[in-house]
Amino acid sequence: VDDARYKSNLFLEELHITSFEPAVGEEFIPERHHALEQIGGGRSGTIARVIRPGYLHDDQILRLADVVVYG
């Protein structure tokens, strides 16, 4: 599995596609993040958990990062 993931990441890099994963506690930005769920217990408007990373082609977002956000 790790070998397949490594090879797929190399292929994506050749196409100038990179993944990005926001940090827990980072501000939620709708243009970069897709909120799958909103929970309590933290600072409102920040990321509580990353479900799936996003992808960029050069600087253009191909897929938003799926996250859980503190409400």
DAGI-V780331 format. One record per backbone hydrogen bond with DSSP energy under -0.5 kcal/mol. NH is the residue of the N-H (numbers start at 1). CO is the residue of the C=O. E is the energy in kcal/mol with one decimal. If there is no record, write none. Layout:
NH/CO/E  NH/CO/E
This chain:
5/1/-2.5  6/2/-2.5  7/3/-2.5  8/4/-2.4  9/5/-2.4  10/6/-2.1  11/7/-2.1  12/8/-2.5  13/9/-2.4  14/10/-1.8  15/11/-1.1  15/12/-0.5  16/13/-1.7  17/12/-2.9  18/16/-0.5  18/56/-2.3  20/54/-2.3  25/47/-2.9  26/23/-2.1  28/45/-2.9  32/29/-2.3  33/29/-2.7  34/65/-3.5  35/33/-0.6  36/34/-0.6  36/67/-3.0  37/67/-0.8  39/69/-2.7  45/70/-2.7  46/43/-1.3  47/26/-2.6  48/68/-3.1  49/68/-1.5  51/49/-0.6  51/66/-2.6  52/66/-1.7  54/20/-2.7  55/63/-2.0  56/18/-3.2  57/60/-3.1  58/16/-2.1  58/56/-0.6  59/57/-0.5  60/57/-2.6  62/55/-3.0  63/55/-1.7  65/32/-2.3  66/52/-1.9  67/34/-2.7  68/49/-2.8  69/37/-2.7  70/46/-2.8  71/39/-3.5
